[in-house]
Amino acid sequence: MFSEYKGLTIFSDDFRSMGYCSKGVRSGFANHGLSYAEFISNGIDASELLAACNGNELVLKIVEAANERRRRK
């Protein structure tokens, strides 16, 4: 469903750049059954994140912004 973002790795900086604090991100990961520790160490594939969060609009905005930043580099 979110295959257009497969291969795009989301990092904690991507959340921070959108104004999210680590406490809130950690809570969100726990609520969706995702490993926060693994995320901090390695990031998370955007398609996996979106699937786990059921395409949450706020998460989608983070992914889209990260995708745009990576394309500009």
C-alpha positions, -999 to +999 in steps of 0.1 A: +000+000+000+028+024+008+053+008-016+063+042-031+082+049+001+099+015+003+136+020+008+132+054+024+146+052+059+131+075+085+153+086+114+147+104+146+159+136+130+130+134+106+105+135+135+125+162+153+125+184+121+087+183+123+086+193+160+081+159+176+099+151+209+114+117+216+089+110+244+060+114+220+077+093+193+086+066+218+050+065+229+037+063+194+060+035+185+049+015+216+012+021+207+018+006+172+040-023+183+072-009+169+106-011+185+118+024+195+153+010+203+156-005+168+144+028+153+170+048+172+198+024+162+188+019+125+159+040+115+128+024+100+116+019+065+089+045+057+066+019+042+068-003+073+062+028+095+032+038+075+017+003+074+021-001+112+004+033+117-024+026+092-013+056+071-017+081+099-019+115+084+008+130+108+032+101+100+025+105+063+035+142+066+068+132+083+075+106+056+067+130+027+089+158+042+118+133+047+113+121+011+114+157-002+146+165+018+163+134+005+154+142-031+168+177-027+202+164-016 
